[in-house]
Amino acid sequence: ISACLVGSEMCIRDRSNPWLGVGSDTDIHEVRSLFATLIGCHDPSCISINSSTGFAMTLVASNVVRMGLLSNEKKVLIMDKEMGSVVYPWQEACKATGASFKVVSDPFLSDAQKTWTEAIIEAIDASVAVLALPPVHWCSGAAIDLKLISQHIVMLPASTRPLLVVDGTQYIGAVPFDIRELAVTAVACSVHKWLNGPYGMSLLYVAPELHASWLPLDHHERGRAGSNELGWDETI
């Protein structure tokens, strides 16, 4: 909560003093550090700043494609009536690779004795390469137990273990969220909801073991490691 309040104070400060400028290196570092602290991440370098959760998810999906994890035998598992910023990037990834969606139907409409979490776990098999899930469904607020799902997938063989990609926009900042309890590959979160930030920004956590192999969608100067060092603009 304190991280959300500090982020809100930064937003108010910048909007009320536009002549001071925004987006300084100090502010960027503080935003990344605050979000890292909020989600239980010890390393702010795992956090990137994006223009939207759709952009963040497209970044994740494009790198999953690059990793060769999707094919015509693989599936991306999502929930029925999911937010478009999760659906559209994975649709494109499926088109590019021949993979398909595995849509989990709302159990409250078909089986009142089953929860979303139980329906999701039941739908996971060796063909599922990616789980694109939220902690709560954006339409109904129904809870999804990502901790229980994580405990299930870590017990699967490494060769068929799906990646867990989370859209935490409807949840993070309002309810405690700790990546140390979850088997997450990536977590995206728009800041204009429970993080009390401005429109037009999403924060993305990417697991550290993937940093060396992942590529950005846009190759701008400030998004490159070492861009603040002497000779950063020299062509090698």
Buried (B, 14 or more C-beta within 10 A) or exposed (E): EEBBEBBBEBBEEBEEEEEEEBEEEEBBEBBBBBBBBBBBBEEBEBBBBBEBBBBBBBBBBBBBBEEEBBEEEBBBBBBBEBBEBBBBBBBBBBEEBEBBBBBBEBBBEEEEEEBBBBBBBEBBEBBBBBBBBBBBBBEEEBBBBBBEBBBBBEEBEEEBBBBBBBBBBBBBBBEEBEBEEBBBBBBBBBBBBBBBBBEEBBBBBBBEEBEEEBEEEEEEEEEEEEEEEEEEEEEE
